[in-house]
């Protein structure tokens, strides 16, 4: 029954790929997209096996458990179910008692603003209506959601560099870390969709500003915030710079993006003067300490030396290059005792090589006129720094840097002079 249901859903989703305008008549073509979809599904299943055997269940099965718990309310407590799904009156004490058995619903982890695990739990509680509780069906649909996000990224990327479709498709669909971590029942799959959705709708908006595109862009930004809010905040300076450049294209594009990120980050560090709760440097420092203490307590096998910094803007800026390099280079290949880290270590070497090559050979026109290149590089740098400052565990770092690695790859392809016409 389970595999018949999976096959049925797979055929339906393949038909969607064939007919929907996002995929139809688009590179790399229907057969290749179906193959990529199947590969992502297999990777999602392998991720579940890894969690079962190496992490002893872990997040992926906790999300399914919480989705099942939420789904169980539908039959007998339908009003409460829809309140929780919609977020309307979801803080009612009577509802909280119903959710007490959830694993991740009330665990915000290291997030002090919004428990973004709830977004993924709600989504899978809806999927649960059609999955009949089969984990593999959830993985199939999460793989497809991720594929949609990657396809939207490819659409935008090829618009700004249409002579590199093949390389962009390879880097977007086939980067090992993105393929593995971005295909399962975990946050990264939804993050990839949200990021692709935002950029796709933002591109539509700047090409044609109308109420429909404004609505979809606003909705995509809300989804990104609810999916991973620090990525949302890291997107904002780039989108503002992109909007300015679209209005004034004579500006040096990369310089404009750099200035915009610098101004916005400076303003962010001053928020503490308005509200002490928004002390960004202190928040980063606290996250690192909490993360480190949890890694020592459990303990984490891949715990590494923390980036030493004080809870001040000056110290954060001073230690940012070290944090960037730590995220980019870890795990080192000579330290790979765990086979799970061997492929990411090889991936790091390739990315570092290509990044150096890009810096040496980048064209001036790309720096001056390509907003997606500037966005990708600036966003990747900011995210790498945040992860390096707060995450002293290699295993978690490999997973968390997937969004940054995806955009760094796009930036590297767009910045190198290699052309591949299809």
Secondary structure, DSSP 8 states (H G I E B T S, - for coil): -HHHHHHHHHHHHHHHHHHSTTTTT-TT-HHHHHHHHHHHHHHHHHHHHHHHHTSSS-HHHHHHHHHHHHHTHHHH-HHHHHHHHHTTTTT-HHHHHHTTT-SSTT--TT-SS--THHHHHHHHHHHHHHHTT-HHHHHHHHHHHHHHHHHHHHHHHHHH-GGGHHHHHHHHHH-HHHHHHTSSSSHHHHHHHHHHHHHHHHHHHHHS--HHHHHHHHHHHHHHHHH-HHHHHHHHHHHHHHHHHHH-TTS-HHHHHHHHHHHHHHHHHTGGGT-GGG-HHHHHHHHHHHHHHHHHHHT-TTB-------SSHHHHHHHHHHHHHHHHH-S-GGG--STHHHHHHHHHHHHHHHHHHHHHH--HHHHHH-HHHHHHHHHHHHHHHHHHHH--BHHHHHHHTHHHHHHHHHHHHHHS------
